[in-house]
Amino acid sequence: MRKLRSRSLSVSEARLVLRGYESNGRRLGAHEIDDVISEFERRGYLDDALLAEQLVAGGVERKGQGRVALTRALAQRGIPLEIIDAALEELPDDDAERALEFARTKARSLARLDPDTALRRLVGQLARRGYNGGVAMNAAKTALAEASGRGSSGVRFVDSD
């Protein structure tokens, strides 16, 4: 329970914590761990699907992560692949838009560098955030062209409601 107070855990992470739990010099057995996990799931303390949704939303909104990075982060937390796939299905297929938005925020700070170096660094930043090579390259080239004034008109049109 102490671990759950500080952060949400996946079932896999909770299982690891319980394996390391010791009381009066005795560790919990596999059956006892399963009972605790089942009870925590029943009470809603552990829910891999809900945790996956929260991590995807946070990864997209705060970190600007792409699908590859999100999949990696969820897998590292021990969330099963079918739950990862279900959480990512809810995500709109807008990796290219999110990559371009991130690239635009970084492109201005790279303007002092020569074009090849700026492109290499920006593509690297996008790749580390989980965007595939083609998406990263297109977003980086577009953002750097806009930042240097080499864009088609220098004007960006944004959809409005």
Secondary structure, 3 states (H helix, E strand, C coil): CHHHHHCCCCHHHHHHHHHHCEECCEECCHHHHHHHHHHHHHHCCCCHHHHHHHHHHHHHHCCCCCHHHHHHHHHHCCCCHHHHHHHHHCCCCCHHHHHHHHHHHHHHHHCCCCHHHHHHHHHHHHHHCCCCHHHHHHHHHHHHHHHHCCCCCCCCCCCCC
